[in-house]
Amino acid sequence: MTPDEPITALNGPQLRELFSAATRWLEAHRERVNSINVFPVPDGDTGTNMLLTMRAAMEGADSCTDTSAGAMMAAMSHGALMGARGNSGVILSQLLRGCARAMEGKREVDDAIIAAALDEGAKAAYSAVTNPAEGTILTVARESAEALAGMDSDVGSLLEAAAKAAAESVQRTPDLLPVLKEAGVVDAGGEGLRVLLEGMARHLRGEPVDADAAGIGEVDSEWVSVLEGQHAVESSLFGYCTEVLVEGTVVDVEAMREKMTALGDSVLVVGDESLLRIHVHTDSPGEVLNAGTEMGSLIQVKVDNMNRQAESFVELHTEADASNGATGAPLHEDQTVSCIAVASGEGLAQLFVETGCARIVSGGPTMNPSTAEILEAIEACPTEDVIVLPNDKNIIMAAEQAIPHTKKNVRVVRSRSIPQGVAAMLAFIYDHDLAENETDMAAALLAVRTIEVTKAVRSTTIGGVKVEAGQAIAVVDDVLKQSGTSADEVALAAIAGLEDTCELITIYRGGDSTQEGADALAESFRSSSGASDVQVIFGGQPHYDYILGVE
């Protein structure tokens, strides 16, 4: 696009380029969007979830052969729907869904149709949320759409107005949501939407929308998390995962990205004029290295044979299939309901298999599974009646979004934590029907409290609790309650702060915690809390030293 003359309408390919530009601009700002999440727990991944959802939308666009705007928007909407991750990704997918409805059947879309599409998108997003809260991405979407009412202009001016309204709306979010004001941040989802609209406006002005244009010089921050998400949602026809770090005096980011796109898929190219990090799946790693040396010096090189990696993985994990998510517990002869649990960590996955889950979906904090992954597990269940346990508040919406896309009878029991999911599975009775199990499992959630112990990834103040980055923190039923110098200290303080009597405490030990440390913590609980039963179970979950179930 060039700013030489006003753009009055967009066809399908032009619409795709508009959304592609927005996605690249979000990629450039992903780290900053992640950093303004309110909670200091290590699952501040709003930017990443929105980016992965948009990448899925663009995969849908790339598969669309119809050049009409309506068909292109429908393809992007479907891609986002299947690739939606986390609450922010699901809400974003609903925004695109509303846009697709407004553009249905249109060969081209002008400013009036785009304004109507943004309005329809905001309405669809509000409808998708059970208890819509103002001061969030919902508010930003609605106010951006409202700002366009009655406008009669070209497409570029319209999107400029939407981006400006979004920026103003984002700045108001702390006034609408007290927790944002206390933490000193704006809403992360709203900021992600603002970035997307800004990327569209920049594209129509003919301005660059990549990391170098955003002034992003640090190329290592959260690089691994983006690659993990990309590998999780993309299958590649190419054989070598190639990563290169290039140092030079003048490095052309866009030119390198074009070269990498021509050589393979799963392309990430980020950096600035002096330092560039490249990731690509390709059959020609030598050409990637040659391209790097043409622009500067190679200071890091990593080439993995993905086929060989896959073979090695199968060899190493064949015996652990039941615990790593492939298959779960066998069904009883007269069982008509299958259960699916989302879990991260070998021990937790095995625990849900042992309690009767037919399928395990790998995921949790920092790695929310997509709607498509949950849907795939549903379809793989051997029964027509299925119950899904999300086990994380940020996965519930993605799980519920899968329901309309299967012919099976699916119920989501809205477990918000691992202990709630375990309690629900213990209430599951294999020869009861879907309705009975749904009722009993939902009731079981109310009988357990959850304490999650981790390290703060940022400094903040929430609910009067001041936290410094790196401190141990305890979150009780999604509410930050304690901060301190050690995991044991905050865990004991959190237990002591519970108003209810503790009879049973279950400690799910994280992958970075020792058995000796967990046993010592259990002994401290026995002597200080009055609990009659304290048990330690290896969970293997990342990031969280301990997850405690209290009954």
N, C-alpha and C positions, 0 to 999 in steps of 0.2 A: 504494500500500500504506500502511496505517496500523498503528501498534504497539498498537492498542487491544485486540486479542485474538489469541491464537496462531493461526498459519496451519498447518493440518495437511496441506494438499495444494495443488498448483498445476496448473491446466489449461494448455492451449497458449498462449493470450494472456497469462496471468500469467507463464508461463515466458519468453515473449518479452520482457515488460517487465523481468523480472529480469535477463536478459542485456543488454538495452538500457541499464539502469542501470549494470551493470558496465562496459560499453563507454564510457559517458560518464565514469565515474570514472577509467578508464584514460586517456581523452583528457585529463583534467585533470592527470594525473600523468605523461604521456608524456615530457615534457622531463626530469624527474628520473630516470625509468627509462633514458632514453638516456644521461644523464650518468654513470651508474655502470658503463658498459661498461669492461672491463679495459683494452683496448688504446687508446692515445691517437690512433689513426688516425681520419680523418674518416668512418668508416662505423659509428659508434656509434649504431645505429638500431634497437636491440632494441625500445624502446617504440613507435616508429613502425611497425615491422613487425608487432608484435602488435596495434596499434590498427587498422591497415589490414586485417589478417586478421579481426578482430572486426567491423569495418564490413562486410566481405563476408559474414560470418555473419548479420548483421542484415538485409542485403539479401535473403538467402535466407529469413529469417523473414518479411519483409514480403511475399514472394511466396506464402507458404503460406496456403491457404484452409481447411485442416483445423484445427479447434480442439483436437484432441487433443495432449497433451504429447509423445507419441512422434513424431507427424508433425512438430510444430514443431521438436523437437530434431534430427530427421533433416534438415530443411530448413536449419537453422543449420549442421549439420555439413557438408552439401554445399557451402554457400556458403563456409565457412571453408576447405574443401579446395581449392576452385577459386581462392580469393583469397589463399591462404597465401603469405607473402613472407618470405624468410630462414629460417634454421634455427629461430629462436624462433617464427615464424609457423607453420611446418610442424608443430612439436611441439605448439603450441596447437591446431592443426586436428585432430591425432590425439587430444588430450584430449577434444575435442568429439565425435570419432568414437566413442570408447569410451563416452561418455555416451549417445550416440544408440543404441548397441547395447543398453545396459542399460535404456533407456526404450522400446524398440521395442514397439509395440502397446498402450502404456499411455494411457488416457484422461486420467488424472491421475497425478501422481507425489508420493508422500509422503516422509517423512524417510528411510525404509528404502531406497526406490528411489533417491533422490538420493545417499545414502551409497554404494550399490552402483555408481551411475553414476560417481562420482568415483574409486572404486577401479578400475573398468573403464577409465576414461580414463587413469589413471596407467599401467596395464598396457599399453594401446595405445601410449602415448607411449614407454615403454621399448622396446617391440618395434620401433618405427620407427627407432630409432637403432642404428647398426651397433656402436659401442663406447660404451655408456652410461657417462657419467661422473657420479659423485656430487658433490654441491656445486653442482648446477645446478637448473634448473626441474624436471628429472625427480625429484630428491630432494624438492623442495618439494611436488610433486604427490603423490608416494607417501606422504610423512609426513602431509600434510593428510588424505588418505583414511584412513590407518591410525588417526588420532586419532578417527575417527567410529565405529570398530568397536564394536558392542555398545550404541551410544547409542539411547535410546528417547525421542524428544522431538519438538517441533514443528519445522517447516522453518526458522524463523528461528533458533532455538537451535542447530540443526545447522550452519547456515552461519556463525553466530558462532563455533562451535567450529572449523570448518574455517579461517576467517580467522585465528583466534588461533594455530592450529597452523602455518599457513603463515608467519605473522610470526616465530614461534620458529624454524622451519626455515630461513628466509632468514638469520636472524642466525647460524646455525651454518654456513652455506655456506663462509665463509673457513677454518673449521677442517677442512673436507673437501677444499678445493681450494687448494693453497698459493699459486697465482698470485693468487687473490683477496686473501689475507691480505697478500701483499707489496704489492699495489696499494692496499690499504686500502679495499676496497669489498666489497659483497655481490654475489651473482649477479644480473645484470640481468633475465634471464628469470624467475628465481624471484620477484624483486620484482614483475615485471609480473603474474604469476599471483596473488601476494598481493593486489595492488591490485584485481584482478578479483573475488576472493572478498570483499574488504572492501567493494567497491561493492555486491555482492549483499546483504551483511549490512546495510549502511546503508539500502538500498532497503526491505528488509523492516522496518526500524525506523522507516520514514517520514522518514528524513533526506535532505537534498539530496545530489546526486552530481555536481554540475557544477563548473566551474573556480572559481567564486566561493566555493563551499563548501570547496574545497581550499585556499583562500587564494592562488590564482594571480593575481598582479597584473601580471606582465610579459606583454604580449600579443604581442610581436613575435618572441620567441625561437622559431626553427625554424618560424615560420608558413609560410614558403615551402615547406619540405620536406613539411609535411603537405598543403598544397594540391597540390603536384606529385603526391604519391601519390594524392590524391583524384581529380585530373583523369585520372590514369593508369588508374584502375579504374572510373570512372563515366562513362557516356554520358548526356547531358542532352537533354531535350525542349525546353528553354528556350533563348532566344537571347542573353541578356546576362549576362556574368560581372560581377557587381557586388561591389565591396569598399568598405567604409565604416569609418572610424575615428570613434567618437563619444566626446566628452568631456562629462561632466556631474557633478552633485553626487550624484544617486541614480539609478543605471542598473540596471534590472531585467534581469538576464541571461536568466533563464528566460522571461520575457514576450517578450523580443526574439527568443529562439530559436523560440518558438511562432509568432510573426508571420512569421519568415523561412521556416519550414517550410510555412506556408500559401501563401507567395508563390512557392515554387520548390523546387529540389533542390540537392544538393551544399552543404548548409548547414554552416557553421562559425561559431559565436558564442562568443568567448572574451574574458575580461577580468575586471574587478572592478567595484565600485560607481561608480568614477569614470572608467574608461576601457574602452571596448568595441570590439573589432574584429569586423567582420561580413563574411562571404563567402557569396554565394548566386548560383545560376544562376536567372534569372527572366526573364519577359517584361515585367515591370513595375518597372524600376529606379527610377522616380519614387516608387513606393510604398515602396521600401526607404529612399530618402532622407527621405521624409515620416516614416516610423517612427523614423528616427534623430533628426530634428529634434524630435520629440515628447519624446525622452528627454534631449536635450542638444544640444551644438554639433557640427557636422560639421567635423572638422579635416583629414580626408583623404577624397577620393572618387575611385574609379576604376571606370569602366564600359566594358567591351569587348564589341563585337558578335562573338560567337563564330563565327557563320556566316562573317562577313567575314574573321575571323582564319584560319579553316580554308581559305578560298579563297586568301588571300594565301600561306599556308604551301604549298599545292599549287603555286602559281605559282613560288614561290622554290625549291622542292625537286624539281620534276619530274625534272630532269636528274640528281638525286642519289639516286634511288630505290634504286639498287643498294647504296648505302652507308648509307642511313638505316634499313634494317631491313625494307623492304617485300618486296623480292625479291633473290635472290642470283644466283650463277653459273648459267648454263644447263647442263643435263645433257648428258653425252656420249651417243651413240646406244645404247651397250651398258652404260650405268651403271645399277646397280640399288639403290644406296645413296645417300641424301641426308644431308648434314651440316647441323647447326644450331649456330651459335655465339652466345653471349651476349656483347655488347660495348657499351661506352659510349665514344662519341667517333667522329667522322666518319672519321678516319684508320684506327682499328682496325676499324671496320665494313667499310671498303673493303678492308682487308688480308685479312679473312676471306673476302670475296667473291672476291678475286683468287686465294686459295688453294683455292677450290672449294666454299665453303659455299652451300647452296641457300637458306637463310634466315638472317637475323640478327635476334635478339631484343635490343631495346634494354635495357640494364641493366648493373649492376655495383655497386661500393660505393656506398652511400647510396641506391641506387635498384634494389633487388632486384626482378626481375620476378616476377609471380605464377605459380602453377602453371597457371592458365588461359591466360596469355599464352604460356607454353612449349607447352602443349597445342595452342593455336591454330596455332603455327608448325609443330608436328609434322603436324597435319592438312593444312596447306597444302603440305607437301612433295609432289613429284610421284611419289615412290616409296613402296613399302610398307615398305621397310627404312630406318630412320633412326638416325643417331648424333647425340647432343646433347653439346655441349661447354659446361659451365656457366661455366668460366673464373673461378670465384670460389668459395671454400670455403663461403660462405653461400648459394649458389644450388644446390648439388648436391642437397640434399634436396628442394627444390621441383621440380627436374627429374625426379628419380626418382619423385616422387609422381604425375607425369603418366602414367607408364607403364601403370598398370592401367585408365586411362580412354580408351585408344585401342585400336583393333583392329590397328594397325600394329605391326610388329616394331621395338621401340625399345631402344637401348642407350645408357646414359649413360657416356661416358668421363670419369672424374672429374678433369678439369683444374681446378686450384685457382688458376690465374693466367692472364693473357694470354699470357706466353711459353710456358707449358705448352700452351695451346690452339693456338698457332701451330705448335709442334713436332708436335703431334698431326696437324694438317692437312697438314703437310709429309710425314707418313708415310702419309697417305690415298692409296690407289690406286683410281681410279674403276672399274676393271673387276674388282676383287676383291669377294668377297661380304661380307656383314655380319660374320660371325665372324672372317674374316681381317683386316678393317680394324679391328675392335674390338681384337683382340690387338696388332696393329702400332701402333695409335695409343696404346693404354695403355702399351706399352713405351716409346714415344717420350717420354712425360712424364718418365721417369726420367733422361733425358739432359740436362735443362735445369734450372738454378737460377734463382730469381726474386728480384730486389731491387726493392722498391717504396719510392720516396722521396716523402715528403710532409711536411706540417707537423703537429705535435702539437696536438690540440684540447683537451688537458687535461694537467695535471701529474700525474706518477705515477712509480713505480719498478717495473720488470718485469725479471726475470732479472738483477738487479744494475745495469741501465741506468737512470739517473735522467734524467727528461725534464721540462722545463718547457713549459707551454703556449706555443705559437707557435714553438718550436724546430723545426729540420729534423730528421727522423728517417729511418732506413733500416730496413726490415723485410725480413729474408732468409728466404725460404721460411716465411713466417708467424711468424717469431721476431724480436722487436725486438732489433736489434744495435747501432745507433749513434744518437747524438743530437749535434747540433752547431749551428753558427750559420748554415750555408748548405746548400742541396741538394747542391752540388758536393762540399763537404767530407764529408758523410756518405756520399755515393755512392762516393767514392774510398776512404774508410775501409772500407766494406762489401766492396768488391772486394778490397782488400788483406787482409781478414780471411778470405777464402775459402781453404779448404785445397786445393781442387782447382785445377789449372792452367786458366787462362782462354785458350782459343783463339779463341773468337768471342763478342763482346759486342754485343748489339743494344740500342740506346737507343730506347725509345718515348717520344717527346716529348709532354708534356701540353699541354692547351689554353692554359695560362697561361705556358708556357715559350717562350723565343725560339729560333729556329733557330741564331742566333749562339752563344747559351749552350750549346745541345746540341752544336754542333760543337766548341766549346772543351773541353767535358767529354770528348768522344770523343778529342780530341788528348791530353788528360791520361791517359786510359786507355791509349792507344797507348804512351806513354812510360813509364808506371809499372807496368802490369800484364803486359806482355809478350805481350798478345793479338795474334795475327797478323791478325785482322780485326775492326774495330769499325765498325758502321754505325748511322746515325741514321734513324729512321722516324717520320714525323708520326703520332701516335696521336690527339691531340685529347682525351684522357681528362680529365675534371674531377678536381680535388682532388689528383691525383698529378703532381708536377713531372716525374718520370721513372719509367718501369717498365723495368727492365733484365732482359734474358734473357742468361744466361751459360752457355756450353757449352764 
